[in-house]
Amino acid sequence: MILVFLKQFLKGWNEMALGFLGNLRASRLDAITTYAGNGALLRLYSGTKPVTTGGTATTLLAELTCGTPFAGAANTSTGVLTLTVPISGTGASAAGAGTAATWFRIVKADGSTIVMDGTVGTASTDLIMPNTTIASGQPVQVTSFTITEANT
């Protein structure tokens, strides 16, 4: 079983040195929960991450169903959104004997509406895994998933 820990810093939301009141920052994070909805899918892929606007996906290594609800309310003092865990799935047949995950995408339960995506690795990436290699039929589980919006 692979345990996955995610730390997604939404620095892209405010590249400039802006500061937001806690309630506004939490509302921005809660919008992710509202948009993703119940039963969103976390997909792990190999290859080069395409543009978030829907570029062609690469090889799907695993698909995991997110919790219901997607996340609880964001913390107004820390700017952290904690997703409902565990999020579980199984390595896809395309993963073969073992293929390294390099990026992830979260889509709504409809399977096609993109919510967000990011990089995967063992350090200094959006989604951190102790081992990025996923094999066909292997259980894959997310045990901790937080999204933090930076505030200056």
Secondary structure, 3 states (H helix, E strand, C coil): CEEEEEEEECHHHHCCCCCCCHHHHHHHHHHHHHHHCCCCEEEEECCCCCCCCCCCCCCEEEEEECCCCCECCCECCCCEEEECCCEEEEECHHHCCCEECCEEEEECCCCCCEEEEEEEECCCCCEECCCCEECCCCEEEEEEEEEECCCC
